[in-house]
Amino acid sequence: MGTALGRYQHKLYLAIGSRWNLQIQQRMAQVGVDRVVIRFEVNPDGSITGLDVIQGNPNSMLSVISSDSIQQSSNLIGPFPAALLKEKPNGFTWQLAFRIY
């Protein structure tokens, strides 16, 4: 978290995580032991595009919940701060793993 990128990713991680935890609590009976990895683009305006399940079943309930949580977080924490915009003017690719065990 010592960099502009690290701080922004941390805020985004918290936003995604809070939505994911709520949905998992609501649908736990529908989700079995599973793991998925999702890659996506974070654009300088704060929007998230290009979601792609790169590991795991893209049709599983965990994939649906995880993708939805990422999409709900799009634009939630706002555009890049100036320092990050200078460092990553075209945005960045990020991937997150989601796991139930």
Order of alpha helices (4+ residues) and beta strands (2+ residues): alpha-beta-beta-alpha-alpha-beta
